[in-house]
């Protein structure tokens, strides 16, 4: 699983020919196309290894685990939006991720890791709670994907389950007024409607139900930050918000009863809401960037930004997702040299800035060029000082 621990493990590896491969993939029905993309990427990696002095046979052996995947038909039936692979002498790691990678192969003294940062930074990540009185479903989503999250052990299956717990008898007595007097046994099923049962009672029951859901989810989400959207009929949202303690619950819901709606339909409707949330964040970031530029605390100059990122001075970094600049960093002079073309001894400077910013607590946004605050540059930054 590609988490912070795995990312740092990959970052810490050093070698003479570490290979990083990124390709976009399909979730299903395009196995031949995905296989061809991987095969071409491995061919490119072998060429780069040979340029670094490895003979053809050794390059093939070095990438053997990748070639085995090419021949594995079942492998291409279970992919996501993107595939990343990392090779070192005696080391191989790959993962299918919900990120639509731009095809890229890099061989150097360290792994190239910038494209996987969106998984860790959550720049399109969100949660979706599909909620009704009859069922509860929870999902984790990204711009191009959605995945069910098993939460059965944390939340009640439905509203009825809440009142079938140990206090069901007291609950029924409270609403029926009958109790168990004269040996009369209460009904074995909870009653949510009926004589003497009004809107206030129903709202109280819903709050209890929703509080059980919220409390269960917070055991899993206590340190999470992505936005969460609720899919529900409209009148349930304000009731849920009364008991909600997740700090980033969005005000807009996917309207309508989600029962029977599949993940694809829910994802499409939820992303309409979430995309607006992220667009607003980018607009706020652009305005903050302009303000910081006025105070000389921001830049669009790669010669200034890369050394600042390596030294932990960057608070927010904006990176063009499809552009690459190669060069070297001179530690003694705290400066960079940009190469006109890729060289074996060079580093990819945009990725270096991105990884160093994230590792030192900064925010990284990997975006289309047009989404950058200063789109004429491939790198924009707001500095801490």
RAFEN-V640704 format. One record per backbone hydrogen bond with DSSP energy under -1.0 kcal/mol. CO is the residue of the C=O (numbers start at 1). NH is the residue of the N-H. Records with the same first field share a line. If there is no record, write none. Layout:
CO->NH + NH
This chain:
1->3
3->7
4->8
5->9
6->10
7->11
8->12
18->108
19->87
20->106
21->85
22->104
23->83
30->34
31->35
32->36
33->37
34->38
35->39
36->40
37->41
38->42
39->43
40->44
41->45
42->46
43->47
44->48
45->49
46->50
47->51
49->54
50->53
55->59
56->60
57->61
58->62
59->63
61->64
63->66 + 67
64->68
65->69
66->70
67->71
69->72
71->73
74->77
75->78
81->25
82->97
83->23
84->95
85->21
86->93
87->19
88->91
91->88
93->86
95->84
97->82 + 99
99->101
104->22
106->20
108->18
109->15
113->116
114->117
116->119
117->121
118->122
126->141
127->229
128->139
129->231
130->137
133->159
135->132
137->130
138->149
139->128
140->147
141->126
145->142
147->140
151->154 + 155
165->168
167->171
168->172
169->173
170->174
171->175
172->176
173->177
178->181
180->183
181->184
194->197
198->202
199->203
200->204
201->205
202->206
203->207
204->208
205->209
206->210
207->211
208->212
209->213
210->214
211->215
212->216
213->217
214->218
217->220 + 221
218->222
221->224
227->127
228->250
229->129
230->254
231->131
232->256
233->236
236->240
237->241
240->243 + 244
248->228
254->232
258->261
262->266
263->267
264->268
265->269
266->270
267->271
268->272
270->274
271->275
273->277
274->278
275->279
276->280
277->281
278->282
279->283
280->284
281->285
282->286
283->287
284->288
285->289
286->290
287->291
288->292
289->293
290->294
291->295
292->297
293->296
297->383
299->381
301->304 + 305
302->306
304->308
305->309
306->310
307->311
308->313
309->312
313->384
315->363
316->382
317->365
318->380
319->367
325->349
326->339
327->347
328->337
330->334 + 335
335->330
337->328
343->346
347->327
348->352
349->353
350->354
351->355
352->356
353->357
354->358
355->359
356->360
357->362
358->361
363->317
365->319
367->321
368->371
369->372
374->377
378->320
380->318
381->299
382->315 + 316
